Amino acid sequence: MRANECRMLAERLHAQLAREVMLKAASDYDRMAREAEEHEIAQGLSHLRAVANDLYPARLSVDNPD
């Protein structure tokens, strides 16, 4: 959302430097959103592994001998 706002503002700016700053900010917001999503997915997977391990500890240790 903020990335799109930055891009829209960048389109309205006439000064090249200001436009570049807003496009950089948009890129940063996109990166932060991706990283947050990846972090949430990793946390979810860790939680599911913990739940599965509690439910089926013997089977998981045989299937995944790490």
C-alpha positions in Angstrom: 0.0 0.0 0.0 2.7 2.5 1.0 4.8 1.4 -1.9 2.0 2.3 -4.3 1.5 5.6 -2.6 5.2 6.4 -3.1 5.0 5.4 -6.8 1.9 7.6 -7.3 3.7 10.6 -5.6 6.8 9.9 -7.7 4.8 10.2 -10.9 3.6 13.7 -9.8 7.0 15.0 -8.9 8.9 16.9 -11.5 12.3 17.0 -9.9 14.3 13.9 -10.8 16.0 13.6 -7.4 12.7 13.7 -5.6 11.2 11.2 -7.9 14.2 8.8 -7.4 13.8 9.2 -3.6 10.2 8.2 -3.8 10.8 5.3 -6.1 13.6 4.1 -3.7 11.1 4.4 -0.8 8.6 2.3 -2.8 11.2 -0.3 -3.4 12.1 -0.4 0.3 8.4 -0.8 1.3 8.0 -3.7 -1.2 11.1 -5.4 0.2 9.9 -5.0 3.8 6.5 -6.4 2.9 8.1 -9.5 1.3 10.4 -10.0 4.2 7.5 -9.7 6.7 5.5 -12.2 4.6 8.4 -14.7 4.5 8.9 -14.3 8.3 5.2 -15.0 8.9 5.4 -18.1 6.7 8.5 -19.3 8.5 6.9 -18.8 11.9 3.8 -20.6 10.7 5.8 -23.6 9.5 7.8 -23.7 12.8 4.5 -23.7 14.7 3.1 -26.5 12.5 6.2 -28.6 13.0 6.0 -28.2 16.7 2.4 -29.2 16.8 3.1 -32.2 14.5 6.0 -33.2 16.7 3.8 -33.1 19.8 1.2 -35.2 18.1 3.5 -37.7 16.3 7.0 -37.5 17.9 8.2 -41.0 17.0 7.1 -41.0 13.4 8.7 -37.5 12.7 12.0 -38.5 14.2 12.1 -41.6 11.9 11.0 -39.6 8.8 13.4 -36.7 9.5 16.5 -38.0 11.2 18.2 -34.5 11.5 
